Amino acid sequence: MRKKEAGMPESPSESLSGSPQESPRNAKIEDRRTRRMKARERSWHIFTAVVLVLALVLALVTAYARARGEEKVRQELMSGSLPRSERGTNGIMILCYHRILRDTAATTVSKALSNNRQLHDYALSYSDFESQMNYLREHKIQVITLERMTAMLRKGKKVNKQYAVITFDDFDQTVYDNAYPLLKKLKMPFSVFIVSAITGEYDKGSKMATWSEIKQLSRDPLVSVGAHTHDMHYQINNRSALTWPDMYEPFTQDYRSFQKSLRAELGKETIYFAYPYGQSTTRTQRFLTQRGMITFGLDGGVLTNAQITDRNVLKTPLSRVLVGESSWNKTVKPWIR
């Protein structure tokens, strides 16, 4: 037999350095361990991806459902009817009036012969207005001031009653002559949103209240005075002037002019602003909100408890119901219990 040569390995498993080589069994074990770790990593990645996809799907479904709900409410409002979800609910309904006309033969004939919106959508007969105010009283609807409504919204707590706020845009002579004496008699508070540059003048066939009359009302604790622009209550191509981008800078100056007029005439500013035609933009809204203004649109509907408890409710225009010949029956009465 041949003798081992010096320096030769004693067995196949012995390395040239004298250390044993890794066995095939150990290699297989390590390979399986690696595959299991990679499988677990893949499973975790798949699980994470599934969770993210499900979360995204849930968010999309929720957003879609909310959008559908909002669209349904919007369509119902556009149809002139109060959404079913708001009928008989607790909350605050802000009513918007314009002109209160005395019941005369001339008024009756004018309405019958004309389709002018100033007579139908923006004017109400005194007898109808009186009937509506009595209806509110008979059904125990508490009419509150803008100041109390603001305090309730800032507090952000649910209400367990139905409240109403009465507002008048433009503040023309018919409101001073006809609506004011009735509301004072009934001890119902209300607010007027004035166009400060045209007080005492005629606009679209209506004579605006004078500064003297505005001052008189401002001293009455039942009355609040708000802004309806200084001199930008008009439309451009059937849209409110305030909604056009190139009118933003003029609007900011108009706002300052209004507050200056109010300080000069009444000795104070206001924190209430009603958009002409109920139309606004994100930019104008941001401008007013940054200055502590509370704004109003004309979207109809009710301030429900969901909105009252929303901490951002005062950062967007508050909905008002434009009360005309038909909206009282289609929107206001269905809400009142």
KOLMARDO-841484 format. One line per 10 residues: for each residue x, y, z of N, C-alpha, C. Coordinates in pm, whole numbers, plus 50000, padded with zeros to 5 digits. Each point is the difference from the previous one (the first is absolute). Last residue first. Example, Ala and Ser with C-alpha at 12.3 -4.5 7.8 and 13.67 -1.06 7.14 Angstrom:
BEGIN
51285 49775 50708 50082 50119 50006 49923 50109 50073; 50029 49428 49993 49911 50119 50000 50090 50120 50000
END
This chain:
BEGIN
40820 57121 51205 49925 49888 50056 49860 50046 50042; 50342 50193 49602 49938 50030 50129 49914 49883 50047; 50216 49998 49571 50099 49987 50109 49934 50016 50137; 49753 50053 49589 50036 49859 50023 50102 49980 50112; 49871 50451 49875 49894 49925 50070 50034 49852 50020; 50304 50279 49744 49990 50039 50142 49898 49914 50074; 50078 49924 49522 50122 49987 50081 49977 50025 50149; 49653 50020 49651 50085 49889 49959 50119 49975 50093; 49680 50363 50060 49927 49873 50005 50089 49880 49968; 50186 50436 49981 49945 49983 50135 49931 49864 50012
50166 50152 49578 50099 49934 50086 49950 49982 50144; 49759 50232 49629 49984 49855 50013 50094 49934 50101; 49979 50485 49910 49861 49956 49998 49985 49850 50025; 50443 50191 50186 49918 50062 49898 49859 49945 50006; 50509 50001 50275 49855 49984 50016 49927 50080 49895; 50496 49759 50071 49942 50117 49936 49849 49983 50000; 50373 49784 50340 49889 49970 49911 49945 50132 49945; 50521 49862 50177 49875 50070 50028 49894 49956 49899; 50531 49842 50215 49886 49987 49908 49882 50083 50046; 50534 50109 50083 49887 49932 50063 49881 50001 49904
50547 50012 49882 49874 50076 50001 49886 49919 50061; 50490 49891 50177 49932 49991 49871 49871 50082 50005; 50281 49944 50377 50099 50031 49897 49942 49993 49859; 49781 49887 50425 50003 50145 49979 50105 50042 49897; 49941 49537 50135 49875 50049 49941 50005 50149 49968; 50326 49663 50201 50031 50083 49885 49877 50067 49939; 49993 49687 50372 50081 50115 50044 50036 50094 49885; 49559 49682 50076 50120 50002 49917 50081 50124 50034; 49560 49896 50176 50112 49943 50078 50130 49994 49921; 49598 50159 49795 50017 50081 50120 50120 49952 50083
49859 49753 49619 50072 50122 49965 50028 50085 50123; 49753 49608 50058 50128 49958 49943 50084 50122 49962; 49555 50058 50149 50095 49978 50109 50136 49954 49950; 49727 50289 49653 49967 49885 50084 50102 49987 50112; 49808 50389 49666 50122 49972 50075 49965 49889 50099; 49733 50057 49527 50002 50023 50144 50142 49982 50053; 49777 50140 49475 50027 49896 50099 50009 50050 50143; 50145 50285 49541 49882 49933 50053 50038 49899 50108; 50289 50317 49749 49994 49860 49957 49876 49927 50048; 50236 50475 49998 49857 49977 49974 49981 49857 49950
50383 50272 50339 49969 49976 49861 49850 49987 49982; 50379 50234 50376 49872 49935 49972 49981 49986 49849; 50412 50092 50429 49940 50024 49869 49875 49916 49978; 50357 50244 50383 49911 49885 49987 49915 50026 49877; 50515 50198 50163 49864 50017 49950 49925 49868 49995; 50476 50125 50127 49901 49969 50103 49857 50014 49956; 50417 50038 49739 49966 50124 50071 49887 49981 50100; 50154 49648 49718 50122 50047 50066 49976 50130 50077; 49653 49824 49731 50021 49917 50119 50122 50046 50078; 49905 50205 49581 49906 50041 50105 50022 49921 50129
50265 49887 49623 50026 50140 50036 49910 50042 50116; 49929 49579 49805 50120 50001 50083 50030 50141 50049; 49649 49949 49695 49964 49944 50129 50119 50001 50095; 50064 50132 49555 49927 50103 50074 49961 49948 50139; 50215 49690 49719 50089 50112 50032 49929 50109 50079; 49763 49623 49831 50090 49959 50109 50086 50117 50045; 49540 50140 49789 50113 49920 49954 50085 49962 50121; 49438 50140 49900 50131 50034 50056 50108 49918 49932; 49420 50150 50011 50115 49941 49930 50132 50050 50056; 49515 50120 50092 50044 49879 50069 50124 49938 49944
49778 50426 49883 49956 49885 49921 50046 49867 50061; 50252 50369 50225 49898 50031 49899 49972 49878 49912; 50181 49943 50506 50044 50009 49861 49885 50040 49908; 50076 50122 50528 49915 49918 49913 50043 50021 49856; 50220 50072 50526 50005 50033 49859 49914 49903 49920; 50163 50190 50541 49908 49920 49918 50000 50049 49855; 50215 50191 50400 50071 49875 49972 49916 49909 49909; 50054 50575 50085 49918 49879 50011 50085 49877 49973; 50089 50538 50210 50006 49913 49883 49908 49881 50022; 49959 50529 50203 50047 49864 50022 50006 49924 49868
49816 50451 50064 50102 49997 50103 50052 49860 50031; 49672 50183 49659 49948 49931 50120 50102 49992 50114; 50096 50232 49577 49857 50020 50020 49948 49943 50132; 50464 49958 49860 49965 50143 49993 49855 50025 50037; 50165 49556 49970 50062 50068 50115 49958 50147 50002; 49863 49749 49633 49927 49960 50120 50057 50067 50125; 50218 50062 49585 49869 50066 50001 49924 49969 50128; 50407 49776 49931 50024 50143 50025 49869 50077 50007; 49986 49550 49874 50027 50012 50144 50027 50146 50038; 49940 49907 49541 49878 49974 50075 50023 50022 50150
50368 50029 49711 49913 50117 49986 49871 49982 50080; 50301 49641 49968 50054 50104 50088 49913 50125 49996; 49889 49651 49706 49978 49957 50140 50048 50109 50096; 50091 50060 49545 49858 50021 50026 49967 49963 50145; 50428 49906 49836 49985 50143 50026 49855 50033 50034; 50093 49562 49878 50068 50027 50128 49989 50148 50037; 49831 49862 49579 49916 49954 50111 50066 50032 50134; 50237 50088 49597 49892 50098 50024 49912 49960 50118; 50326 49685 49878 50059 50120 50059 49897 50110 50021; 49853 49605 49779 50039 49974 50139 50057 50125 50067
49839 49918 49534 49926 50089 50090 50040 49981 50145; 50158 49740 49617 50055 50135 49992 49926 50101 50087; 49852 49535 49978 50136 50013 50055 50055 50142 49998; 49471 49883 50045 50097 50013 49891 50139 50025 50057; 49587 49969 50262 50051 49868 49960 50103 50007 49888; 49746 50378 50197 50100 49949 50094 50063 49869 49954; 49633 50219 49771 50130 50063 49973 50110 49943 50089; 49573 49703 49866 50035 50105 50094 50138 50056 49969; 49730 49795 49598 50070 49951 50119 50032 50118 50090; 49804 50028 49551 49912 49916 50082 50070 49933 50117
50228 50326 49721 49966 49879 49924 49925 49898 50086; 50127 50337 50304 50073 50009 49874 49975 49869 49927; 49737 50294 50432 50048 49881 49931 50078 50037 49875; 49899 50246 50517 49959 49993 49860 50062 49875 49938; 50076 50282 50444 49882 49915 49989 49948 50004 49856; 50380 50235 50238 50027 49890 49906 49882 49903 49993; 50135 50404 50298 49944 50038 49870 50028 49892 49895; 50050 49930 50481 49987 50146 49997 49934 50042 49869; 49904 49511 50239 50099 50076 49922 49974 50150 50012; 49767 49735 50275 49956 49940 49873 50080 50064 49887
49999 49951 50593 50049 50050 49872 49944 49921 49883; 49762 50097 50509 50111 49930 49937 50032 50058 49864; 49713 50082 50508 50033 50053 49868 50123 49929 49946; 49567 49904 50381 50144 49995 49970 50021 50051 49858; 49581 50027 50410 50051 50011 49864 50152 49993 49994; 49702 50007 50398 49948 49891 49917 50070 49992 49865; 50079 50348 50332 50067 49873 50033 49950 49881 49919; 50021 50524 49845 49901 49906 50052 50070 49867 50029; 50216 50371 49789 49989 50023 50145 49899 49907 50066; 50075 50004 49528 50120 49948 50065 49998 50020 50151
49656 50178 49710 49988 49856 50023 50120 49944 50077; 50010 50458 49877 49889 49976 50092 49988 49852 50034; 50309 50128 49671 50046 50037 50135 49891 49972 50103; 49888 49945 49550 50092 49893 50043 50050 50027 50142; 49741 50328 49792 49917 49885 50037 50086 49884 50049; 50221 50379 49838 49924 50039 50118 49915 49884 50051; 50233 49958 49593 50087 49984 50116 49928 50037 50129; 49683 49831 49609 50100 50105 50017 50090 49970 50120; 49740 49640 49654 49984 50075 50125 50114 50102 50014; 49849 49850 49505 50070 49947 50116 49974 50088 50123
49695 49899 49545 50070 50104 50074 50061 49941 50126; 49884 49765 49500 49968 50006 50144 50081 50111 50066; 50035 49863 49530 49862 50037 50023 49960 50009 50146; 50451 49903 49855 49911 49899 49938 49853 50025 50034; 50247 50318 50268 50079 49894 49938 49905 49891 49951; 50035 50545 50232 49921 49899 49933 50094 49898 49933; 50125 50288 50461 49986 50012 49855 49909 49890 49945; 50149 50054 50466 49914 50113 49965 49978 50016 49851; 50425 49729 50118 49894 50027 50098 49922 50124 49958; 50390 49764 49784 49874 50041 49934 49887 50022 50100
50460 49853 50106 50018 50110 49904 49869 50050 49941; 50042 49621 50318 50022 50131 50061 50012 50115 49901; 49727 49540 50049 50097 50041 49897 50030 50146 50029; 49810 49605 50365 49985 50121 49920 50111 50016 49896; 49708 49637 50334 50129 50008 49931 49990 50112 49898; 49728 49856 50485 49995 50059 49866 50142 50006 49945; 49692 49702 50404 50123 50065 49954 49979 50056 49860; 49685 49853 50479 50033 49978 49859 50128 50076 49966; 49617 49825 50436 50124 50063 49952 50024 49970 49852; 49524 50037 50282 50085 49906 49927 50126 50071 49951
49569 50145 50240 50125 49986 50074 50090 49892 49940; 49565 50190 49847 50009 49859 50039 50125 49971 50084; 49930 50438 49833 49878 49966 50074 50006 49856 50053; 50338 50145 49714 50015 50068 50129 49881 49967 50090; 49989 49848 49559 50097 49923 50077 50022 50063 50138; 49717 50229 49697 49942 49871 50038 50096 49921 50088; 50147 50416 49819 49895 50018 50101 49939 49867 50046; 50334 49979 49647 50050 50042 50131 49890 50021 50104; 49901 49899 49532 50046 49887 50081 50041 50042 50141; 49845 50341 49687 49902 49892 50020 50047 49889 50094
50260 50410 49880 49861 50044 50014 49906 49887 50042; 50469 49915 49916 49988 50099 50108 49853 50034 50027; 50094 49722 49640 50035 49929 50124 49983 50094 50120; 49944 50172 49565 49885 49917 50040 50027 49922 50128; 50339 50273 49784 49902 50076 50078 49883 49914 50047; 50462 49743 49915 49932 50108 49929 49888 50058 50087; 50416 49654 50037 49930 50090 50093 49940 50119 49925; 50303 49591 49871 49982 50132 49935 49946 50104 50098; 49912 49494 50137 50107 50051 49915 49958 50131 49935; 49852 49730 50472 49953 50073 49883 50123 50048 49922
49855 49592 50405 50091 50098 49940 49934 50066 49880; 49916 49655 50470 49937 50078 49893 50098 50103 49948; 50006 49492 50266 50064 50132 49994 49939 50071 49880; 49862 49549 50345 49999 50071 49873 50071 50134 50016; 49957 49464 50250 50019 50144 50008 49994 50060 49859; 49874 49522 50308 50007 50062 49868 50005 50151 50016; 50191 49602 50354 49883 50076 49958 50018 50045 49856; 50332 49792 50290 49886 49909 50009 49869 50069 49965; 50575 50032 49885 49880 50069 50050 49884 49901 50000; 50575 49953 50034 49873 49968 49934 49886 50077 50064
50495 50210 50009 49924 49892 50064 49867 49979 49929; 50378 50341 49934 50008 49872 49932 49928 49885 50065; 50127 50504 50060 49997 49904 50110 50005 49857 49946; 49965 50355 49699 50134 49998 50059 50009 49902 50116; 49583 50070 49795 50089 49932 49907 50143 49993 50054; 49676 50238 50248 49965 49858 49998 50094 49922 49908; 50036 50470 50013 50047 49942 50126 49972 49850 50005; 49831 50240 49635 50146 49993 49994 50056 49935 50125; 49540 50093 49988 50032 49889 49911 50152 49980 49993; 49844 50370 50235 49977 49876 50074 50032 49879 49914
50034 50419 49794 50100 49989 50106 49982 49871 50081; 49688 50125 49665 50124 49949 49942 50106 49978 50107; 49500 49972 50174 50086 50098 49935 50119 49931 49934; 49515 49746 50069 50116 50049 50077 50079 50101 49917; 49495 49711 50060 50075 50087 49911 50111 50067 50080; 49705 49527 50060 50062 50113 50069 50085 50080 49901; 49547 49681 49956 50134 50019 49944 50060 50125 50064; 49546 49784 50063 50103 50010 50104 50142 50005 49943; 49557 50007 49773 50071 49872 50004 50122 50004 50091; 49725 50387 49929 49906 49893 50035 50068 49865 50014
50252 50378 49851 49960 50012 50141 49912 49884 50042; 50122 50030 49547 50119 49971 50082 49963 50003 50148; 49673 50134 49699 50019 49855 49991 50121 49958 50085; 49909 50458 49943 49907 49939 50095 50014 49848 50001; 50250 50234 49685 50050 50031 50134 49909 49940 50107; 49863 49962 49551 50119 49918 50026 50054 50026 50141; 49641 50263 49843 49956 49862 50021 50118 49910 50035; 50091 50443 49876 49936 49996 50132 49955 49859 50033; 50167 50070 49570 50106 50013 50099 49945 49992 50141; 49695 50008 49642 50073 49872 50004 50110 50003 50106
49761 50398 49924 49912 49900 50062 50068 49864 50008; 50223 50356 49779 49996 50020 50144 49914 49893 50068; 50242 49876 49542 49893 50091 50044 50001 50009 50152; 50443 49914 49700 49893 49926 50068 49894 50100 50044; 50477 49939 49653 49898 50082 50066 49891 49911 50057; 50379 49850 49730 50059 50092 50097 49899 50088 50071; 49894 49663 49660 50100 49935 50085 50050 50091 50112; 49659 50171 49700 49962 49865 50041 50100 49934 50095; 50048 50450 49807 49866 49994 50057 49966 49863 50057; 50414 50088 49782 49994 50095 50111 49864 49995 50069
50090 49754 49601 50041 49933 50123 49996 50093 50120; 49683 50029 49553 50120 50062 50057 50033 49933 50133; 49629 49941 49671 50079 49888 50050 50133 50049 50057; 49472 50235 49928 50145 49999 49979 50065 49873 50055; 49523 50120 50028 50037 50029 49862 50149 49988 49971; 49798 49927 50437 49926 49916 49907 50048 50018 49857; 50177 50268 50352 50045 49861 50013 49932 49910 49897; 49861 50449 50024 50139 49993 49952 50053 49857 50005; 49573 50097 50184 49998 50003 49853 50141 49984 49944; 49955 50033 50467 49936 49878 49952 50003 49992 49848
50152 50395 50210 50093 49889 50023 49944 49871 49944; 49724 50378 49990 50111 50017 49907 50100 49885 50012; 49636 50033 50301 49955 49954 49868 50114 50007 49899; 50142 49934 50505 49924 50101 49925 49960 49941 49865; 50266 49878 50482 49899 49937 49915 49915 50108 49933; 50529 50058 50147 49864 50014 50051 49901 49938 49902; 50517 49833 50042 49911 50094 49932 49861 50003 50063; 50541 49870 50095 49869 49966 50057 49902 50106 49949; 50524 49787 49853 49902 50107 50005 49866 49950 50053; 50403 49722 50060 50046 50121 49934 49899 50114 50015
50171 49510 50280 49895 50076 49932 50064 50120 49930; 50145 49497 50249 50045 50121 49929 49883 50062 49925; 50120 49635 50444 49908 50044 49896 50049 50130 49939; 50206 49555 50283 50018 50143 49978 49914 50040 49881; 50004 49582 50385 49971 50038 49862 50010 50151 49988; 50183 49583 50351 49976 50142 49978 49972 50023 49851; 49924 49542 50344 50102 50079 49933 49958 50145 49985; 49779 49461 50050 50045 50111 50083 50108 50076 49925; 49634 49732 49708 50120 49984 50083 50021 50120 50091; 49653 49895 49640 49967 49978 50141 50118 49990 50093
50130 49938 49508 49862 50031 50038 49974 49965 50147; 50406 49923 49725 49996 50120 50085 49860 50034 50049; 50116 49632 49698 50083 49981 50120 49995 50118 50095; 49784 50004 49569 49928 49918 50098 50078 49985 50130; 50064 50438 49690 50041 49859 50001 49927 49923 50110; 49777 50430 49772 50090 49970 50110 50037 49852 49995; 49871 50287 49554 49943 49923 50111 50104 49976 50107; 50060 50211 49558 49916 50087 50082 49938 49930 50118; 50327 49851 49659 49862 49980 49958 49903 50086 50080; 50461 49993 50102 49981 50067 49872 49857 49984 49950
50126 49773 50391 49995 50143 50025 49974 50076 49870; 50064 49541 49972 49872 50027 50065 49984 50149 50027; 50407 49851 49824 49895 49990 49900 49863 50030 50060; 50371 49984 50291 50010 50114 49911 49889 50000 49896; 50041 49630 50290 49950 50117 50072 50001 50122 49910; 50189 49616 49824 49856 49981 50015 49937 50119 50071; 50466 49987 49962 49938 50029 49871 49849 49986 50007; 50253 49878 50375 50001 50145 49983 49935 50040 49868; 50047 49542 50085 49906 50059 50095 49993 50151 49985; 50315 49765 49745 49866 49970 49953 49895 50063 50089
50447 50033 50135 49975 50085 49884 49860 49977 49944; 50144 49725 50350 49979 50136 50049 49967 50093 49884; 50112 49560 49894 49870 50003 50067 49969 50141 50051; 50422 49926 49812 49898 49992 49897 49860 50010 50061; 50373 49980 50287 49995 50129 49931 49890 50002 49894; 50078 49595 50222 49945 50098 50093 49986 50136 49934; 50209 49658 49755 49858 49970 50015 49934 50102 50092; 50464 50027 49949 49933 50039 49876 49850 49977 50009; 50270 49858 50358 50000 50147 49994 49925 50047 49876; 50065 49538 50049 49905 50048 50100 49990 50153 49996
50324 49797 49727 49866 49970 49949 49894 50054 50096; 50446 50030 50136 49974 50092 49890 49859 49981 49944; 50149 49702 50329 49981 50132 50059 49967 50104 49893; 50110 49566 49860 49870 50001 50064 49969 50136 50061; 50427 49936 49813 49898 50001 49895 49860 50007 50059; 50361 49953 50296 50001 50133 49940 49892 50012 49892; 50066 49578 50199 49943 50094 50097 49992 50140 49940; 50213 49670 49745 49857 49974 50005 49932 50099 50095; 50471 50009 49975 49940 50053 49877 49849 49982 50000; 50245 49812 50353 50002 50147 50009 49933 50062 49878
50055 49534 50000 49902 50039 50102 49991 50152 50009; 50332 49819 49723 49868 49979 49941 49891 50046 50096; 50440 50007 50155 49982 50102 49898 49862 49990 49936; 50124 49666 50305 49979 50127 50069 49977 50114 49900; 50110 49577 49830 49866 49997 50060 49968 50132 50069; 50434 49940 49827 49904 50016 49893 49857 50004 50054; 50344 49909 50304 50008 50138 49955 49899 50028 49890; 50044 49558 50151 49934 50083 50102 50001 50148 49959; 50232 49701 49727 49856 49976 49988 49922 50085 50100; 50470 50002 50020 49954 50074 49883 49849 49984 49981
50201 49752 50339 50008 50142 50034 49949 50086 49884; 50039 49534 49932 49889 50031 50093 49998 50148 50035; 50355 49838 49734 49875 50002 49925 49881 50035 50088; 50421 49946 50204 49997 50122 49918 49870 50013 49923; 50080 49606 50243 49980 50112 50092 49987 50132 49921; 50113 49608 49766 49858 50000 50039 49969 50118 50091; 50446 49940 49878 49923 50039 49883 49851 50006 50033; 50302 49837 50323 50014 50144 49985 49917 50051 49884; 50016 49538 50063 49930 50063 50112 50004 50152 49988; 50248 49748 49689 49858 49989 49973 49918 50068 50110
50463 49970 50058 49969 50094 49892 49852 49999 49969; 50174 49687 50305 49995 50135 50059 49964 50105 49896; 50059 49559 49850 49881 50009 50086 49987 50140 50059; 50388 49884 49742 49881 50023 49917 49875 50016 50083; 50460 50134 50234 49939 49877 49950 49881 50034 49912; 50464 50285 50088 49859 49997 50035 49936 49878 49935; 50525 49970 50130 49913 50067 49904 49855 49989 50044; 50450 49991 50337 49903 49918 49927 49916 50085 49905; 50517 50121 50126 49867 50012 50061 49902 49921 49918; 50474 50050 49885 49988 49914 50117 49866 50010 50066
50167 50202 49586 50049 50074 50117 49992 49919 50126; 49831 49841 49587 50144 50013 49988 50060 50072 50117; 49549 49740 50090 50047 50102 49906 50150 50003 49996; 49658 49581 50110 50097 50089 50062 50054 50096 49897; 49696 49632 49917 49931 50112 50066 50096 50099 50062; 50145 49590 49782 49945 50095 49902 49936 50120 50064; 50400 49765 50263 49868 49958 49954 49949 50102 49900; 50439 50036 50182 49972 49865 50049 49865 49951 49955; 50346 50355 49742 49886 49993 50093 49974 49857 50037; 50499 50156 49876 49878 49961 49932 49886 49994 50100
50471 50088 50110 49921 50118 49960 49873 49967 49928; 50381 49634 49991 49993 50109 50097 49921 50116 49943; 49894 49504 49843 50104 50099 49980 49979 50116 50097; 49861 49474 50069 49951 50138 49976 50118 50092 49979; 50060 49486 49871 49988 50086 50118 49950 50138 49958; 49906 49515 49754 50078 50124 49996 49975 50081 50126; 49994 49450 49951 49917 50121 50000 50086 50125 50000
END
